[in-house]
Amino acid sequence: VVHSGATALSSLCRNAAENTESRLPWDRFSSWLECVCVVTFDLELGQAIELVYPHDVKLTEKEKTSICYLSFPDSYSGCLGDTQFSFRLRQSVGRRSSWFGEDAYSRDAPVTLQRELAHFYGYVYFRQVKDAAVKRGYFQKSLVLVSRLPYVHLFQSLLQIIAPEYFEKLEPCLEAVCNEIDQWPSPVPGQTLNLPVIGVIMQVRIPSKNDKPSGSPVKQAQREVAPLMLPSIHELDLFKYCFLIHIQMLWELMLLGEPVVVMAPSPTVSSETVLALVSSIAPLRYCCDYRPYFTIHDPEFKEYTTRTQAPPNVILGVTNPFFIKTFQSWPHIIRLGELKMSGDLPKQVKVKKLAKLKTLDTKPGIYTSHKTFLQKDKSLIKRLLKGIQRKRPSEVQSAILRRHLLELTQSFIIPLERYLASLMPLQRSVTPWKTPPQIRPFSQEEFMGTLEHAGPQLTSVLKGDWIGLYRRFFRSPNFDGWYRLRQKEMTQKLECLHLEVICDADLLGWIKDKSEVEIVDLVVKLREKLMKAVRQQLPVKDGVLDKLEGYIQDYHPLSTEDLQTVLHRH
């Protein structure tokens, strides 16, 4: 009975993939999107949700209101024609996630591309055109993809294909698109997928946490229908920003989780800038809140603009000039003009004192008193300028910049990873008959002592106050998030080691002189370990769980009924 129960438990996990054939309607759709919304302008109600698809998706009233306000540019942006941008909103408290616990995606995806559990992303395609048939003289409507996945490039590319079709053919077109998405394979890290939608095949590769940082997309065999190949599902062009010469300062602000406001002329510039900044510390996950597009109607507006306490650890992208007054007490404000896409280096802004940020016509600039811990890398700017002279494509320039930021983050993180590895108990101290030894606690001072011989200077040429940067980092939510994740991974690794040691042990020899109670106690503990390993999908070696099931079946002297009684008592 114990054996069959354990077998059923682990088989449940292993056979999950096979069971997808008998899946529920919209299962595959919901592995990509939560829903699709159409937001329109109603003369009496203002912005209103016209349609949510699939129809049975339940959004709370608070979520619907937020989506309405975030799906339209505010009146100051003056967006005529088609506009694309992104937002991120907090889910209502108590909402049950469609995704719980550990699934294969969250186990294998990079930390920067995990599904959101407490927020939704909104990817917007807004159209505003003159229309004499409408009372106000303008047709205004947004098509919004709501998802838990931060695949900004993929979903904005998808909108470019489906939104123009939708505005022409309306709901039947949307229904057909959603049905097509429900036929897509689920996103699996490491796989290249072909995603068909209204006659176009988008080909994308889902990144895996095992990818090498410099890895380029795998080339695929040619198909009869030439696919639209997206080089990335989430990366943005970093080269078009007017703060490139200060990228290192901004990297530090992101690393330290400092409160930052991005004031931009449009939701497009606002959302792209916030998302680019958040991605600048990859492969480290940005653990603070961030809002690519934020309005005064946001439920968190009061919470984030109160002057009675220090500004929160959040990046806000805004377009309303009213915010200049509201955020005067914030320590870092980036004021942007329109992005230039000429291939030349955009006109670079200056770092200015916060005191100069007073009027609505404040000039573009980075208003901060932050003193950088590290010296500026002048060779990077020279390389980018040389690229402009040689007419190097923008995407190549962007790749150079991304590579520089990646190496900078890795130089910062490697000493931390090295120190963390030293906190793990030695493998030989893990024995089958004892609880695994504890992981040693993280000591900031002990870590600082390792920097002289094993610090960032081993991989980075940048000079500066690295120790000061680490001390500030330890006080940030990004350190807390990184350390919690690593601690969880190390605990799981220790659990796996213990399981492997148990499976290699001479259990038959151990139970020879043991009483029935001791043997039952062992069986109970093995069963608990098996259930935990299956529930948490621990990355144990092949065959370990099967061997454990065998032990539970073989090593007990009691009758099945007696053993079952004892086990149920436990």
Secondary structure, 3 states (H helix, E strand, C coil): CHHHHHHHHHHHHHCCCHHHHHCCCCHHHHHHCCEEEEEEEECCCEEEEEEEECCCCCCCHHHHHHHHHHCCCCCCCCCCEEEEEEEEEECCCCCCCCCCCCCHHHHHCCHHHCCCCCEEEEEEEEEEEECCCCCCCEEEEEEEEEECCCCHHHHHHHHHHHHHHHHHHCHHHHHHHHHHHCCCCCCCCCCEEEEEECCEEEEEECCCCCCCCCCCCCCCCCCCCCCEECCCCCCCCHHHCCCHHHHHHHHHHHHCCCCEEEECCCHHHHHHHHHHHHHCCCCCCCCCEEECCCCCCCCCHHHHHCCCCCCCCEEEEECCCCHHHHCCCCCEEEECCCCCCCCCCCCCCCEECHHHCCCCCCCCEEEECCCCCECCCHHHHHHHHHHHHCCCCHHHHHHHHHHHHHHHHHHHHHHHHHHHHHCCCCHHHCCCCCCCCCCCCCCHHHHHHHHHHHCHHHCCCCCECHHHHHHHHCCCHHHHHHHHHHHHHHHHHHHHHHHHHHHHCCHHHHHCCCCHHHHHHHHHHHHHHHHHHHHCCCCCCCCHHHHHHHHHHHCCCCCHHHHHHHHHHC
